[in-house]
């Protein structure tokens, strides 16, 4: 098991100083090369074959099929086979660590705890920000003011769901005791609105598209209290790209190619949400194109940091998760973020 407990302060300060000095020395070059860093690589004579695990049911991962169908993987010298992953996050990370897939996409909120356990996976890139929301039932007296949640019941699909963890942290920051002021109650995701109608819950914390579809079925019922694509979270990662550490060590060039390809695909989605929705609709008959267009347009696909910015955002999540008791108190967020992220583009 990895040890992320806090280092002696003097040792950490020295390494931090040396790292900062090195960063300062290269900042000019990094600035000049920032735009070029995401340009396609020259295609190899033989494309590198890799397996990428993703969730076809997650509309927010639309950059994956875009990279396939718009040729971004090919332009970067890759022959990508996609694996539609239906298992748990820790199983996906184990698949990356053991080489069953080289890279995979998933929610940072699901990954933080398993990575603390020491799975040999690096976060190398990101796809977008924001897809978690919190809505209250107007008739239950819940408004856009989070203080109206005091004494209320929030419905979630899982007590360890990303929405539960994210809004548990968010509401704590707003001054609520999430163990005493609020009750969290679990229902199947597609039955959360049934629980609302029965008066069993007064708010829902979940992600889109499920919450979007619930609101569509129940117009005028809900008031939005939180949205991870707005406010202080507007410039924060959500879905990230992970790679097996062995793959990164042995083929850094290909890991960088995947980061570039998905960053280019994410930019394409941001600039062409309607066309992206039409492409993704072929992968999932569950959603109407018009719904996908609206959902995709609301996410922050222009936000996909890598390198130092990515590490900073992972650090922010790790700090929040430790303060919320999800990570161990002995885990040093700085060491943890530095260990689980890798800048493959530098």
C-alpha positions in Angstrom: 0.0 0.0 0.0 1.3 3.4 -0.9 2.3 5.8 2.0 1.1 9.3 1.4 1.7 10.5 5.0 3.2 13.9 5.4 6.9 14.2 4.8 9.3 15.9 7.3 8.7 19.6 6.5 12.3 20.5 5.8 12.7 17.7 3.2 9.4 18.6 1.5 10.3 22.3 1.5 13.7 21.6 -0.2 12.2 19.4 -2.9 9.4 21.9 -3.4 11.9 24.7 -3.8 14.0 22.7 -6.3 10.9 21.9 -8.2 9.7 25.5 -8.3 13.1 26.6 -9.5 13.1 24.1 -12.3 9.6 25.2 -13.2 10.7 28.8 -13.3 13.6 28.0 -15.6 11.3 26.3 -18.1 8.2 28.6 -17.9 9.3 30.5 -21.0 9.6 27.5 -23.1 6.3 26.1 -21.7 4.5 29.3 -22.6 5.8 29.3 -26.1 5.0 25.7 -26.6 1.7 25.6 -24.9 -0.4 25.7 -28.1 2.0 23.5 -29.9 1.8 20.9 -27.1 -1.7 19.8 -28.2 -0.9 19.7 -31.9 -1.1 16.2 -33.5 2.1 14.2 -33.6 3.5 13.0 -36.9 1.8 9.7 -37.6 4.0 6.7 -37.2 4.5 4.2 -40.0 2.7 1.7 -37.8 0.1 3.1 -35.4 0.4 2.2 -31.8 -2.4 -0.1 -30.8 -3.9 0.7 -27.4 -7.1 -0.2 -25.5 -9.2 2.7 -24.0 -11.8 1.9 -21.4 -14.8 4.3 -21.2 -18.5 4.3 -20.4 -20.7 4.4 -23.4 -23.6 5.3 -21.1 -21.9 8.5 -20.0 -22.7 11.2 -22.5 -20.1 13.5 -20.9 -17.4 11.2 -22.3 -18.4 12.2 -25.8 -14.8 13.2 -26.7 -13.9 9.5 -26.9 -16.2 8.7 -29.9 -15.3 12.1 -31.4 -11.6 11.3 -31.3 -12.4 8.0 -33.0 -14.7 9.3 -35.7 -13.0 12.7 -36.4 -9.6 11.0 -36.7 -7.8 12.6 -33.7 -6.4 9.3 -32.5 -5.2 8.4 -36.0 -3.6 11.9 -36.5 -1.6 11.2 -33.3 -0.3 7.8 -34.5 -2.8 5.7 -32.5 -4.9 2.7 -33.4 -7.5 2.7 -30.5 -9.8 -0.1 -29.5 -12.5 1.1 -27.1 -13.7 -1.0 -24.3 -17.2 -0.2 -23.0 -16.6 -0.4 -19.3 -19.6 -1.3 -17.1 -17.7 -2.2 -13.9 -16.9 -0.2 -10.8 -14.2 2.6 -10.7 -11.8 0.5 -8.6 -12.1 -2.4 -11.1 -11.3 0.0 -14.0 -8.3 1.3 -12.2 -7.1 -2.2 -11.5 -7.5 -3.0 -15.2 -5.3 -0.1 -16.0 -2.7 -1.0 -13.4 -2.5 -4.6 -14.7 -2.4 -3.7 -18.3 -5.8 -5.0 -19.4 -6.3 -1.5 -20.9 -3.6 1.1 -21.3 -5.9 4.2 -20.7 -9.3 4.9 -19.3 -11.7 7.8 -18.6 -13.7 8.2 -15.4 -14.9 10.6 -12.7 -12.1 12.1 -10.4 -14.6 11.7 -7.5 -14.7 8.0 -8.0 -10.9 7.6 -8.4 -9.4 9.5 -5.5 -10.1 6.8 -2.8 -9.0 3.8 -4.8 -5.8 5.6 -5.9 -5.0 6.3 -2.2 -5.0 2.5 -1.8 -1.9 2.4 -4.1 -3.2 1.2 -7.5 -0.4 1.8 -10.0 -2.2 4.3 -12.2 -1.4 7.9 -13.2 -3.8 10.7 -14.0 -2.3 12.1 -17.2 -5.1 14.3 -18.6 -8.7 15.4 -18.4 -11.8 15.6 -20.6 -14.1 18.2 -19.2 -15.4 19.9 -16.1 -18.8 19.8 -14.4 -21.6 17.3 -14.7 -23.0 17.0 -11.1 -26.0 18.8 -9.8 -28.1 19.3 -6.7 -31.8 20.2 -7.0 -34.5 20.8 -4.4 -38.2 20.2 -4.4 -40.0 23.5 -4.4 -43.1 22.2 -2.8 -41.0 20.9 0.1 -39.7 24.4 0.8 -36.3 23.9 -0.7 -35.1 26.9 -2.7 -31.9 28.0 -4.3 -30.6 28.8 -0.8 -28.8 25.8 0.5 -29.8 26.6 4.1 -33.3 25.5 3.2 -31.9 21.9 3.1 -31.6 21.9 6.9 -33.7 19.1 8.3 -34.4 17.7 4.8 -33.7 14.4 3.1 -31.5 14.3 0.0 -31.9 11.4 -2.4 -28.8 9.8 -4.0 -28.2 6.7 -6.0 -25.3 5.5 -3.8 -23.8 6.7 -0.5 -20.4 6.8 -2.2 -21.6 8.3 -5.5 -19.7 11.3 -6.9 -22.7 13.6 -6.4 -23.0 12.5 -2.7 -19.3 13.1 -2.1 -19.1 16.3 -4.1 -22.2 17.9 -2.4 -21.3 16.6 1.0 -18.1 18.7 0.7 -19.9 21.6 -0.9 -22.6 21.8 1.8 -20.0 21.5 4.6 -18.2 24.5 3.2 -21.5 26.4 3.3 -21.8 25.7 7.0 -24.2 22.7 7.1 -23.4 19.6 9.2 -24.0 16.9 6.6 -24.4 14.2 9.2 -26.8 16.1 11.5 -28.5 18.8 9.5 -29.3 16.5 6.5 -30.3 12.9 5.9 -29.1 11.1 2.8 -31.3 8.3 1.5 -30.5 5.8 -1.3 -32.9 5.0 -4.2 -32.3 3.6 -7.7 -31.2 6.5 -9.9 -34.2 6.3 -12.3 -36.6 6.2 -9.4 -35.4 9.3 -7.5 -38.4 11.3 -8.9 -40.8 8.6 -7.7 -39.3 9.1 -4.2 -40.0 12.8 -4.6 -43.6 12.2 -5.5 -44.0 10.0 -2.4 -42.6 12.7 -0.2 -39.6 10.5 0.8 -37.0 12.9 -0.3 -36.8 16.7 -0.6 -33.8 17.1 -2.9 -31.7 15.1 -5.4 -28.0 15.0 -5.8 -27.0 13.2 -9.0 -25.4 13.7 -12.3 -26.7 14.3 -15.8 -28.2 12.9 -17.9 -30.3 11.2 -15.2 -31.1 14.4 -13.4 -31.9 16.2 -16.7 -34.3 13.4 -17.6 -36.0 13.6 -14.2 -36.5 17.3 -14.6 -37.8 16.8 -18.1 -40.4 14.3 -16.7 -41.3 16.7 -13.9 -41.3 20.3 -15.3 -41.4 23.1 -12.7 -40.9 20.8 -9.7 -37.2 21.5 -8.9 -35.0 24.4 -8.0 -31.2 24.1 -8.7 -29.0 24.6 -5.6 -25.7 23.5 -7.1 -24.0 22.8 -10.4 -20.4 21.7 -10.7 -20.1 23.5 -14.1 -20.7 26.9 -12.5 -19.4 29.2 -9.8 -16.2 28.2 -7.9 -16.2 24.8 -9.7 -16.6 26.1 -13.2 -12.8 25.7 -13.8 -12.4 22.3 -12.1 -11.9 18.9 -13.6 -14.6 16.3 -13.6 -13.9 13.3 -15.9 -10.2 12.6 -16.1 -7.9 10.4 -18.2 -5.9 7.7 -16.4 -3.1 5.5 -17.6 -1.4 2.4 -16.2 1.9 3.6 -14.7 3.8 0.8 -16.5 2.4 2.1 -19.8 3.5 5.6 -19.0 7.0 4.5 -18.0 7.5 2.3 -21.1 5.7 4.4 -23.8 5.4 8.0 -22.6 5.1 9.1 -26.3 1.9 7.1 -26.8 0.5 8.3 -23.4 1.1 11.8 -24.6 -0.6 11.1 -27.9 -3.8 10.0 -26.1 -3.8 13.2 -24.0 -3.4 15.3 -27.2 -6.1 13.4 -29.1 -8.7 13.7 -26.3 -7.8 17.4 -25.7 -8.3 18.1 -29.4 -11.6 16.1 -29.3 -12.8 18.0 -26.3 -12.1 21.3 -28.0 -14.1 20.0 -31.0 -17.0 19.2 -28.7 -16.9 22.6 -27.2 -17.0 24.2 -30.6 -19.5 21.8 -32.3 -21.9 20.5 -29.6 -24.7 19.8 -32.0 -22.6 17.7 -34.4 -21.0 16.0 -31.4 -24.5 15.1 -30.1 -25.4 13.5 -33.4 -22.3 11.4 -33.4 -22.7 10.3 -29.8 -26.4 9.4 -30.4 -25.2 6.5 -32.6 -23.6 5.0 -29.6 -26.6 5.2 -27.3 -30.2 5.0 -28.6 -31.3 5.9 -25.0 -31.2 9.6 -25.6 -32.8 11.9 -28.2 -30.4 14.0 -30.2 -32.0 17.3 -29.0 -31.5 16.3 -25.3 -27.9 15.4 -26.0 -27.3 18.7 -27.7 -28.5 20.6 -24.7 -26.6 18.5 -22.2 -23.3 18.7 -24.1 -23.6 22.4 -24.6 -23.8 23.0 -20.9 -20.6 21.2 -19.9 -17.1 22.8 -19.9 -15.3 20.9 -22.6 -12.8 23.8 -23.0 -11.5 22.9 -19.5 -9.1 20.0 -19.8 -5.9 20.9 -18.1 -2.7 18.8 -18.1 0.7 19.0 -16.3 1.0 21.4 -13.4 -2.6 22.8 -13.7 -4.0 19.2 -13.6 -1.9 18.4 -10.5 -3.1 21.6 -8.8 -6.8 20.6 -9.4 -6.2 17.0 -8.2 -4.6 18.6 -5.1 -7.7 20.6 -4.5 -9.9 17.5 -4.7 -7.6 15.6 -2.4 -7.6 18.3 0.1 -11.4 18.5 0.1 -11.7 14.7 0.3 -9.3 14.5 3.3 -11.2 17.3 5.2 -14.4 15.4 4.5 -12.9 12.2 6.0 -13.0 10.3 2.6 -9.2 10.2 2.5 -7.2 9.3 5.6 -6.1 12.1 7.9 -2.6 10.9 7.5 -2.6 11.4 3.8 -0.7 14.5 2.7 -2.7 15.9 -0.2 0.5 17.5 -1.8 2.4 14.2 -1.8 -0.7 12.3 -3.0 -1.4 14.7 -5.9 2.2 14.7 -6.9 2.3 10.9 -6.9 -0.9 10.1 -8.8 -0.5 12.7 -11.6 2.0 12.6 -14.5 2.9 15.3 -17.0 3.4 13.3 -20.2 3.5 16.3 -22.5 6.6 18.1 -21.1 
